[in-house]
Amino acid sequence: MSWIALTDGAHPVFNIRGIGVDPGAPGARGPMQDDELLPVGTMMLEFRSMAAEGGEQVILAYRRHRDWTRELRLA
């Protein structure tokens, strides 16, 4: 397993091969194609909840419309 994306809200890092993986490493994944999906994976979140009592705090909101609509929202 390797991380393909990390962010702290100000410094996003993404590499489909795996962060820090040399593109020439044995077994390294090739470049991602424009229409390729990541069919399997694990999402791990670490956050501090600061929502007021009875309120809602949006942790993650992602929405894109290019080619097809996709959205992910955690609150």
C-alpha positions as CSV (number, residue, x, y, z in Angstrom):
1,M,0.0,0.0,0.0
2,S,1.2,3.5,-0.7
3,W,-0.3,7.0,-0.4
4,I,-1.3,8.7,-3.6
5,A,-2.6,11.9,-2.1
6,L,-2.1,14.0,1.0
7,T,-3.3,17.4,2.0
8,D,-3.3,19.6,5.1
9,G,-5.7,22.1,3.5
10,A,-2.9,24.3,2.2
11,H,-0.3,21.9,0.6
12,P,-1.9,19.2,-1.5
13,V,0.3,16.4,-3.0
14,F,-0.8,13.9,-5.6
15,N,1.0,11.1,-7.5
16,I,-1.0,8.2,-8.9
17,R,2.1,6.0,-8.7
18,G,2.4,6.7,-5.0
19,I,3.9,9.7,-3.2
20,G,7.7,9.5,-3.4
21,V,7.8,6.6,-5.8
22,D,10.4,6.8,-8.6
23,P,8.6,6.5,-11.9
24,G,11.2,3.9,-13.0
25,A,10.8,1.7,-9.9
26,P,10.0,-2.0,-10.6
27,G,6.2,-2.5,-10.6
28,A,5.6,1.3,-10.5
29,R,2.2,2.2,-12.0
30,G,2.3,4.0,-15.3
31,P,0.9,7.5,-15.8
32,M,-2.8,7.9,-15.2
33,Q,-4.9,8.2,-18.4
34,D,-7.4,11.1,-18.7
35,D,-10.5,8.8,-18.5
36,E,-9.0,6.3,-16.0
37,L,-10.8,5.7,-12.6
38,L,-9.2,4.4,-9.4
39,P,-11.5,1.4,-8.9
40,V,-10.3,0.4,-5.5
41,G,-8.8,2.3,-2.6
42,T,-9.0,3.4,1.0
43,M,-9.7,6.9,2.3
44,M,-8.4,7.8,5.7
45,L,-9.2,11.1,7.3
46,E,-7.8,12.8,10.4
47,F,-9.6,15.9,11.6
48,R,-10.6,17.9,14.6
49,S,-14.3,18.5,15.0
50,M,-15.1,22.1,15.8
51,A,-18.9,22.1,15.0
52,A,-21.1,23.8,17.5
53,E,-23.6,21.6,19.4
54,G,-26.4,20.7,17.0
55,G,-24.5,22.2,14.1
56,E,-22.9,20.6,11.1
57,Q,-19.3,20.8,10.1
58,V,-18.3,20.0,6.5
59,I,-15.1,17.9,6.7
60,L,-14.8,17.2,3.0
61,A,-16.7,18.5,-0.1
62,Y,-15.6,17.5,-3.6
63,R,-17.6,18.0,-6.8
64,R,-16.6,17.8,-10.4
65,H,-18.6,17.9,-13.6
66,R,-16.0,17.3,-16.4
67,D,-17.2,14.4,-18.6
68,W,-19.5,13.1,-15.8
69,T,-20.7,14.3,-12.4
70,R,-19.1,13.0,-9.3
71,E,-19.4,14.2,-5.7
72,L,-18.2,13.3,-2.3
73,R,-19.3,15.1,0.9
74,L,-18.5,14.2,4.5
75,A,-20.2,16.3,7.2
